[in-house]
Amino acid sequence: MNQIEAIFQHGVFEPLEPVDLKEEQRIRLSVEPAEKEAMEAWLKRVDERREAIFKREGLLPDSTLDIAEDRRR
């Protein structure tokens, strides 16, 4: 693995795709802002994957009530 794309949020780098790393493995990061075109391409891939999931699974059930009940415990 030579290069991965990630987003920095809440003080943590989150990979945009699965990575082949062991848990707590040390790595060295070189930070370079992504070009606008790269981000747009990533957003397009996300939309394509989301559509594929909806085609395969249908609409996902609304779990709002389950989440609310769990938080009341």
SETOR-378138 format. One record per residue: x, y, z of N, C-alpha, C in turn; residue number from 1. Coordinates in Angstrom, 3 decimals. Layout:
BEGIN
[atom [X; Y; Z]; [X; Y; Z]; [X; Y; Z]; NUM]
...
***
This chain:
BEGIN
[atom [0.862; -1.161; 0.000]; [0.000; 0.000; 0.000]; [0.907; 1.223; 0.000]; 1]
[atom [0.789; 2.032; -1.024]; [1.636; 3.203; -1.132]; [0.917; 4.493; -0.783]; 2]
[atom [-0.356; 4.569; -1.131]; [-1.077; 5.813; -0.927]; [-2.537; 5.511; -0.614]; 3]
[atom [-3.076; 6.192; 0.363]; [-4.495; 6.088; 0.671]; [-5.043; 7.497; 0.786]; 4]
[atom [-6.329; 7.638; 0.553]; [-6.978; 8.919; 0.761]; [-7.723; 8.846; 2.083]; 5]
[atom [-7.702; 9.931; 2.808]; [-8.363; 9.987; 4.105]; [-8.966; 11.367; 4.291]; 6]
[atom [-9.839; 11.448; 5.275]; [-10.407; 12.726; 5.657]; [-10.044; 12.956; 7.114]; 7]
[atom [-9.731; 14.190; 7.467]; [-9.368; 14.532; 8.833]; [-10.588; 15.140; 9.496]; 8]
[atom [-11.123; 14.448; 10.506]; [-12.276; 14.985; 11.223]; [-12.205; 14.566; 12.673]; 9]
[atom [-12.601; 15.461; 13.537]; [-12.580; 15.220; 14.986]; [-11.186; 14.802; 15.462]; 10]
[atom [-10.154; 15.374; 14.847]; [-8.791; 15.109; 15.278]; [-8.223; 13.771; 14.848]; 11]
[atom [-8.903; 13.069; 13.913]; [-8.473; 11.734; 13.503]; [-8.503; 11.637; 11.977]; 12]
[atom [-7.500; 10.973; 11.405]; [-7.504; 10.690; 9.981]; [-8.333; 9.432; 9.743]; 13]
[atom [-9.377; 9.540; 8.936]; [-10.254; 8.400; 8.629]; [-10.023; 7.995; 7.172]; 14]
[atom [-9.556; 6.763; 6.916]; [-9.372; 6.310; 5.531]; [-10.711; 6.303; 4.796]; 15]
[atom [-10.680; 6.647; 3.516]; [-11.905; 6.658; 2.719]; [-12.207; 5.292; 2.121]; 16]
[atom [-11.252; 4.389; 2.175]; [-11.442; 3.025; 1.686]; [-10.774; 2.067; 2.674]; 17]
[atom [-11.128; 0.785; 2.631]; [-10.484; -0.173; 3.543]; [-8.968; -0.178; 3.362]; 18]
[atom [-8.250; -0.379; 4.455]; [-6.788; -0.431; 4.417]; [-6.316; -1.772; 4.955]; 19]
[atom [-5.176; -2.222; 4.469]; [-4.612; -3.492; 4.890]; [-3.530; -3.229; 5.931]; 20]
[atom [-3.962; -2.876; 7.145]; [-3.048; -2.590; 8.239]; [-3.501; -3.339; 9.482]; 21]
[atom [-2.548; -3.693; 10.325]; [-2.881; -4.328; 11.593]; [-3.341; -3.252; 12.572]; 22]
[atom [-4.216; -3.631; 13.496]; [-4.682; -2.703; 14.524]; [-3.479; -2.174; 15.312]; 23]
[atom [-3.436; -0.892; 15.530]; [-2.384; -0.185; 16.261]; [-1.018; -0.249; 15.585]; 24]
[atom [-0.985; -0.585; 14.294]; [0.277; -0.591; 13.550]; [0.729; 0.848; 13.331]; 25]
[atom [2.001; 1.108; 13.575]; [2.543; 2.449; 13.335]; [2.809; 2.619; 11.849]; 26]
[atom [2.486; 3.805; 11.371]; [2.738; 4.135; 9.972]; [3.288; 5.553; 9.906]; 27]
[atom [3.766; 5.954; 8.762]; [4.239; 7.325; 8.555]; [3.325; 7.965; 7.518]; 28]
[atom [2.801; 9.130; 7.861]; [1.897; 9.846; 6.971]; [2.598; 11.050; 6.367]; 29]
[atom [2.376; 11.257; 5.088]; [2.748; 12.504; 4.429]; [1.436; 13.156; 4.027]; 30]
[atom [1.183; 14.341; 4.533]; [-0.111; 14.985; 4.310]; [-0.022; 15.931; 3.130]; 31]
[atom [-0.946; 15.744; 2.201]; [-1.034; 16.573; 1.009]; [-2.514; 16.787; 0.715]; 32]
[atom [-2.973; 18.037; 0.695]; [-4.398; 18.262; 0.417]; [-4.789; 17.675; -0.937]; 33]
[atom [-5.957; 17.063; -0.976]; [-6.455; 16.463; -2.220]; [-6.980; 17.558; -3.141]; 34]
[atom [-6.817; 17.333; -4.405]; [-7.351; 18.260; -5.403]; [-8.860; 18.144; -5.445]; 35]
[atom [-9.514; 19.189; -5.861]; [-10.979; 19.201; -5.936]; [-11.479; 18.043; -6.798]; 36]
[atom [-10.798; 17.764; -7.898]; [-11.217; 16.688; -8.785]; [-11.159; 15.339; -8.085]; 37]
[atom [-10.152; 15.149; -7.233]; [-10.025; 13.885; -6.505]; [-11.193; 13.719; -5.537]; 38]
[atom [-11.574; 14.784; -4.864]; [-12.699; 14.715; -3.937]; [-14.000; 14.448; -4.687]; 39]
[atom [-14.175; 15.080; -5.827]; [-15.386; 14.847; -6.618]; [-15.440; 13.403; -7.109]; 40]
[atom [-14.302; 12.851; -7.495]; [-14.254; 11.450; -7.929]; [-14.610; 10.533; -6.772]; 41]
[atom [-14.109; 10.838; -5.563]; [-14.436; 10.045; -4.387]; [-15.928; 10.113; -4.091]; 42]
[atom [-16.507; 11.302; -4.154]; [-17.946; 11.447; -3.905]; [-18.758; 10.658; -4.926]; 43]
[atom [-18.297; 10.631; -6.162]; [-18.989; 9.848; -7.188]; [-18.931; 8.356; -6.847]; 44]
[atom [-17.769; 7.864; -6.391]; [-17.649; 6.453; -5.996]; [-18.561; 6.135; -4.822]; 45]
[atom [-18.658; 7.043; -3.867]; [-19.546; 6.837; -2.719]; [-20.986; 6.723; -3.196]; 46]
[atom [-21.405; 7.632; -4.090]; [-22.772; 7.581; -4.621]; [-23.032; 6.272; -5.361]; 47]
[atom [-22.063; 5.816; -6.143]; [-22.229; 4.561; -6.885]; [-22.367; 3.379; -5.926]; 48]
[atom [-21.566; 3.352; -4.876]; [-21.659; 2.259; -3.896]; [-22.982; 2.297; -3.144]; 49]
[atom [-23.411; 3.507; -2.793]; [-24.692; 3.648; -2.088]; [-25.830; 3.143; -2.968]; 50]
[atom [-25.824; 3.509; -4.236]; [-26.863; 3.038; -5.160]; [-26.822; 1.519; -5.303]; 51]
[atom [-25.623; 0.943; -5.360]; [-25.495; -0.516; -5.471]; [-26.074; -1.197; -4.236]; 52]
[atom [-25.834; -0.637; -3.066]; [-26.387; -1.210; -1.826]; [-27.898; -1.128; -1.844]; 53]
[atom [-28.444; 0.013; -2.251]; [-29.899; 0.156; -2.302]; [-30.520; -0.815; -3.303]; 54]
[atom [-29.843; -1.036; -4.438]; [-30.361; -1.997; -5.417]; [-30.358; -3.410; -4.843]; 55]
[atom [-29.281; -3.739; -4.127]; [-29.125; -5.080; -3.586]; [-29.995; -5.305; -2.348]; 56]
[atom [-30.047; -4.347; -1.440]; [-30.707; -4.518; -0.156]; [-32.077; -3.841; -0.069]; 57]
[atom [-32.356; -2.934; -0.979]; [-33.568; -2.132; -0.860]; [-33.344; -1.028; 0.154]; 58]
[atom [-34.383; -0.317; 0.460]; [-34.252; 0.750; 1.443]; [-33.952; 0.159; 2.807]; 59]
[atom [-33.071; 0.787; 3.516]; [-32.724; 0.312; 4.842]; [-33.819; 0.713; 5.822]; 60]
[atom [-34.119; -0.128; 6.798]; [-35.182; 0.194; 7.754]; [-34.794; 1.386; 8.619]; 61]
[atom [-35.792; 2.117; 9.064]; [-35.571; 3.254; 9.952]; [-35.317; 2.717; 11.353]; 62]
[atom [-34.133; 2.945; 11.867]; [-33.773; 2.412; 13.182]; [-33.833; 3.478; 14.268]; 63]
[atom [-34.476; 4.607; 13.980]; [-34.534; 5.707; 14.936]; [-35.121; 5.276; 16.271]; 64]
[atom [-36.222; 4.535; 16.256]; [-36.853; 4.117; 17.510]; [-35.959; 3.169; 18.295]; 65]
[atom [-35.271; 2.261; 17.612]; [-34.357; 1.342; 18.295]; [-33.208; 2.107; 18.954]; 66]
[atom [-32.686; 3.098; 18.264]; [-31.589; 3.894; 18.816]; [-32.067; 4.666; 20.046]; 67]
[atom [-33.247; 5.282; 19.928]; [-33.800; 6.047; 21.062]; [-34.027; 5.137; 22.261]; 68]
[atom [-34.552; 3.938; 22.029]; [-34.783; 3.007; 23.125]; [-33.474; 2.585; 23.773]; 69]
[atom [-32.458; 2.338; 22.968]; [-31.164; 1.939; 23.488]; [-30.570; 3.052; 24.350]; 70]
[atom [-30.723; 4.283; 23.955]; [-30.153; 5.410; 24.713]; [-30.897; 5.653; 26.016]; 71]
[atom [-32.141; 5.229; 26.090]; [-32.902; 5.402; 27.337]; [-32.461; 4.411; 28.405]; 72]
[atom [-31.792; 3.340; 28.016]; [-31.366; 2.311; 28.990]; [-30.264; 2.804; 29.878]; 73]
***
